[in-house]
């Protein structure tokens, strides 16, 4: 039985989520990529609430899910979290391979002052 790429990614993400958990002091930085947009959100899993969110929907310009837009989203989410005095996060790559857009977003968030 062949599995689709989406099903494989969901299976990998479920395996990651068993180990990765966010708290108020160290929220989970979850990323998602659709065909057109890049999304990132900081989640406190203990209280089940989102502390901050950023996406290409909030950034002006052409909406393309590429490395440049992922870097912009990484910078924006880092600014929002630093404004809330959050410096450490747990990175949840969402089942995506840590390469390309995921790495660009992570590096931009680190450059913005987040530690993970």
VOPAGU-2260 file (C-alpha; in pm, 1 decimal, decimal comma):
REM VOPAGU-2260
SITE   aa  ch    i         X         Y         Z
SITE  UNK   A    0       0,0       0,0       0,0
SITE  UNK   A    1     151,5     329,7    -107,3
SITE  UNK   A    2     126,3     629,3     121,9
SITE  UNK   A    3     105,4     985,7       5,0
SITE  UNK   A    4     362,3    1247,9      98,7
SITE  UNK   A    5     100,4    1422,8     310,1
SITE  UNK   A    6      21,3    1104,3     502,9
SITE  UNK   A    7     391,4    1036,7     557,4
SITE  UNK   A    8     444,8    1391,8     685,9
SITE  UNK   A    9     151,5    1358,1     925,5
SITE  UNK   A   10     290,1    1029,5    1057,0
SITE  UNK   A   11     632,2    1188,0    1114,7
SITE  UNK   A   12     471,0    1490,9    1280,8
SITE  UNK   A   13     276,4    1265,5    1517,4
SITE  UNK   A   14     600,7    1093,3    1615,5
SITE  UNK   A   15     768,7    1430,0    1679,3
SITE  UNK   A   16     474,5    1556,3    1886,3
SITE  UNK   A   17     512,0    1264,2    2127,0
SITE  UNK   A   18     845,5    1412,3    2233,3
SITE  UNK   A   19     799,0    1788,6    2184,2
SITE  UNK   A   20     584,0    1980,4    2431,6
SITE  UNK   A   21     556,5    2355,3    2490,3
SITE  UNK   A   22     513,9    2540,7    2819,2
SITE  UNK   A   23     452,2    2904,4    2905,8
SITE  UNK   A   24     823,9    2957,4    2976,6
SITE  UNK   A   25     937,5    2760,8    2669,2
SITE  UNK   A   26     659,7    2743,2    2408,5
SITE  UNK   A   27     657,4    2516,0    2106,4
SITE  UNK   A   28     742,0    2701,1    1784,0
SITE  UNK   A   29     535,3    2513,1    1526,8
SITE  UNK   A   30     581,8    2574,2    1154,8
SITE  UNK   A   31     359,7    2485,7     862,1
SITE  UNK   A   32     394,3    2537,5     489,1
SITE  UNK   A   33     111,1    2532,4     243,0
SITE  UNK   A   34     166,4    2571,4    -127,6
SITE  UNK   A   35     128,1    2946,8     -98,1
SITE  UNK   A   36     194,6    3052,1     261,7
SITE  UNK   A   37     431,6    3005,9     553,8
SITE  UNK   A   38     287,9    2988,6     905,8
SITE  UNK   A   39     457,4    2989,0    1246,0
SITE  UNK   A   40     302,7    2995,8    1590,5
SITE  UNK   A   41     426,8    2972,1    1946,9
SITE  UNK   A   42     204,6    2740,1    2147,5
SITE  UNK   A   43     173,2    2679,1    2521,6
SITE  UNK   A   44      55,3    2318,0    2522,7
SITE  UNK   A   45      -9,7    2314,8    2898,6
SITE  UNK   A   46    -271,6    2590,9    2871,5
SITE  UNK   A   47    -365,9    2496,8    2512,4
SITE  UNK   A   48    -327,2    2849,1    2379,3
SITE  UNK   A   49    -128,2    3029,3    2113,4
SITE  UNK   A   50     108,7    3294,0    2248,4
SITE  UNK   A   51     208,2    3447,1    1914,6
SITE  UNK   A   52     157,7    3376,6    1546,6
SITE  UNK   A   53     303,1    3501,7    1219,7
SITE  UNK   A   54     243,4    3415,8     858,2
SITE  UNK   A   55     292,8    3545,2     508,2
SITE  UNK   A   56     -69,7    3660,5     521,7
SITE  UNK   A   57      46,2    3943,2     752,1
SITE  UNK   A   58     348,1    4036,9     541,9
SITE  UNK   A   59     301,7    4268,9     246,3
SITE  UNK   A   60     411,4    4156,5     -95,5
SITE  UNK   A   61     365,7    3854,2    -313,4
SITE  UNK   A   62     252,6    3543,9    -126,5
SITE  UNK   A   63     491,5    3263,6    -208,8
SITE  UNK   A   64     607,7    2990,6      28,4
SITE  UNK   A   65     980,2    3022,5     -38,2
SITE  UNK   A   66    1296,6    3074,2     166,3
SITE  UNK   A   67    1275,4    3453,6     160,1
SITE  UNK   A   68     920,6    3457,8     297,7
SITE  UNK   A   69    1015,0    3193,0     555,4
SITE  UNK   A   70    1296,8    3420,2     676,8
SITE  UNK   A   71    1053,8    3711,6     708,4
SITE  UNK   A   72     809,9    3500,2     910,1
SITE  UNK   A   73    1096,6    3382,1    1133,1
SITE  UNK   A   74    1198,2    3741,7    1205,5
SITE  UNK   A   75     839,6    3848,2    1278,1
SITE  UNK   A   76     768,2    3560,3    1518,1
SITE  UNK   A   77    1097,2    3627,4    1698,4
SITE  UNK   A   78    1004,5    3995,3    1743,7
SITE  UNK   A   79     660,0    3905,2    1878,3
SITE  UNK   A   80     800,5    3654,0    2126,8
SITE  UNK   A   81    1079,2    3886,6    2240,9
SITE  UNK   A   82     812,7    4150,9    2309,2
SITE  UNK   A   83     649,0    3898,5    2544,7
SITE  UNK   A   84     985,7    3828,8    2716,1
SITE  UNK   A   85    1009,3    3477,7    2573,2
SITE  UNK   A   86    1364,4    3386,8    2475,3
SITE  UNK   A   87    1361,5    3005,8    2462,6
SITE  UNK   A   88    1137,3    2789,3    2247,3
SITE  UNK   A   89    1110,4    2425,8    2144,2
SITE  UNK   A   90    1122,0    2394,3    1764,9
SITE  UNK   A   91     853,0    2178,0    1604,5
SITE  UNK   A   92     934,3    2131,9    1237,7
SITE  UNK   A   93     589,4    1984,3    1174,9
SITE  UNK   A   94     709,9    1670,7    1001,4
SITE  UNK   A   95     894,8    1870,1     736,3
SITE  UNK   A   96    1261,5    1796,7     666,2
SITE  UNK   A   97    1497,9    2041,3     838,4
SITE  UNK   A   98    1622,9    2188,0     512,7
SITE  UNK   A   99    1540,1    2482,7     288,5
SITE  UNK   A  100    1239,0    2679,3     413,8
SITE  UNK   A  101    1237,4    2515,9     757,4
SITE  UNK   A  102    1605,4    2590,2     812,3
SITE  UNK   A  103    1565,2    2947,3     681,4
SITE  UNK   A  104    1279,4    3014,3     925,3
SITE  UNK   A  105    1472,9    2860,8    1214,7
SITE  UNK   A  106    1790,3    3057,4    1137,7
SITE  UNK   A  107    1595,1    3385,0    1111,5
SITE  UNK   A  108    1424,1    3315,7    1445,1
SITE  UNK   A  109    1763,6    3246,2    1604,4
SITE  UNK   A  110    1901,9    3567,4    1454,4
SITE  UNK   A  111    1600,6    3746,4    1606,4
SITE  UNK   A  112    1707,3    3635,9    1953,4
SITE  UNK   A  113    1527,0    3306,8    2012,2
SITE  UNK   A  114    1718,2    3011,6    2156,0
SITE  UNK   A  115    1641,4    2651,7    2062,9
